[in-house]
Amino acid sequence: MDSTSSVTDPAVMPSAGSKTLLKGFHITHELPCLADPRKIRAIVELSDDIHEVLPYLNATLKGVIYNQQAGILTLKKDGAMITLYPAQVTLAKVDDRAHAQAMMVWLRGLINETYENRERIKPNYERGAVLRALDAFKLLPGTNCKRCGVPSCLAFAVKLVEEELNVMQCAPLFTPEYRDRRTRLLEMLAAVGLAVPTVFRK
């Protein structure tokens, strides 16, 4: 299949009586992923305009970036980067077409569930928190011990914010010497929706 071939995915129809915003989608393009050549990017056309639900998703999800004026919301899931537009979704760092399809099925369910419950959610129009690799780096031990599998603490910080590595892979951080840094870093990670080992927060 050519990398830009159109792929049509059958919609899973919602149950009768549900307040459905997004009924279907189809993957139109599969392209090389610029960030990771082992993965792909997918462009997905939506059957319905979803701009109305974006501020509600922004209110209920952690770690998203929302641009109200542009009508764009970006989130991460299982290492993949998902960008929502009113009538389109782009997926980056997905394994293959099947992974993209599964991600879209999950996303459609999330969109429809949020839309159905929107009367009980206060929409959030703020941009949201962004975690930069440099901010995470400043709270790492700085020993460049390589025990995490990458050559430096800065490289670890980059992979940490991209969800390619878990904070638990930094062994020195979980020693008594770095307790204060650890607490601050885990709070920072939790604030943007990244998984943290709560037992070590204190």
FENFEN-V205092 format. One record per residue. RES is the residue in one small letter. SS is DSSP state (H for helix, E for strand, C for the rest). NEAR is the number of other ideal C-beta (glycine too) atoms within 12 Angstrom. Layout:
((RES,SS,NEAR) (RES,SS,NEAR))
//
This chain:
((m,C,12) (d,C,9) (s,C,17) (t,C,16) (s,C,16) (s,C,18) (v,C,26) (t,C,16) (d,C,26) (p,C,15) (a,C,21) (v,C,20) (m,C,14) (p,C,22) (s,C,12) (a,C,7) (g,C,7) (s,C,17) (k,C,20) (t,C,25) (l,C,32) (l,C,40) (k,C,22) (g,C,25) (f,E,36) (h,E,26) (i,E,37) (t,E,27) (h,E,25) (e,E,31) (l,E,26) (p,E,18) (c,C,25) (l,C,14) (a,C,21) (d,C,19) (p,C,11) (r,C,15) (k,C,26) (i,E,33) (r,E,33) (a,E,43) (i,E,30) (v,E,39) (e,E,27) (l,E,31) (s,C,27) (d,C,24) (d,C,20) (i,C,36) (h,H,29) (e,H,21) (v,H,36) (l,H,41) (p,H,30) (y,H,32) (l,H,38) (n,H,33) (a,H,23) (t,H,28) (l,C,31) (k,C,23) (g,C,30) (v,C,34) (i,E,29) (y,E,32) (n,E,23) (q,C,19) (q,C,10) (a,C,16) (g,C,23) (i,E,28) (l,E,43) (t,E,31) (l,E,35) (k,E,30) (k,E,30) (d,C,20) (g,C,27) (a,E,34) (m,E,32) (i,E,37) (t,E,31) (l,E,44) (y,C,22) (p,C,24) (a,C,21) (q,E,29) (v,E,43) (t,E,35) (l,E,41) (a,E,32) (k,E,32) (v,E,38) (d,C,23) (d,C,22) (r,H,30) (a,H,17) (h,H,28) (a,H,37) (q,H,29) (a,H,23) (m,H,37) (m,H,40) (v,H,24) (w,H,24) (l,H,36) (r,H,36) (g,H,22) (l,H,30) (i,H,41) (n,H,33) (e,H,26) (t,H,34) (y,H,32) (e,H,22) (n,C,21) (r,H,23) (e,H,11) (r,H,13) (i,C,19) (k,C,14) (p,C,24) (n,C,23) (y,C,18) (e,C,17) (r,C,18) (g,C,28) (a,C,24) (v,C,22) (l,C,33) (r,C,18) (a,H,25) (l,H,16) (d,H,23) (a,H,37) (f,H,27) (k,C,18) (l,C,31) (l,C,39) (p,C,29) (g,C,20) (t,C,20) (n,C,19) (c,C,20) (k,C,16) (r,C,21) (c,C,30) (g,C,16) (v,C,22) (p,C,14) (s,C,22) (c,H,33) (l,H,24) (a,H,24) (f,H,37) (a,H,34) (v,H,25) (k,H,28) (l,H,37) (v,H,34) (e,C,25) (e,C,27) (e,C,28) (l,C,28) (n,C,24) (v,H,40) (m,H,24) (q,H,24) (c,C,39) (a,H,21) (p,H,25) (l,H,39) (f,H,27) (t,C,17) (p,H,12) (e,H,14) (y,H,24) (r,H,19) (d,H,17) (r,H,28) (r,H,31) (t,H,23) (r,H,23) (l,H,37) (l,H,32) (e,H,24) (m,H,31) (l,H,36) (a,H,22) (a,H,19) (v,C,29) (g,C,25) (l,C,30) (a,C,21) (v,C,28) (p,C,21) (t,H,14) (v,H,10) (f,H,23) (r,C,19) (k,C,12))
//
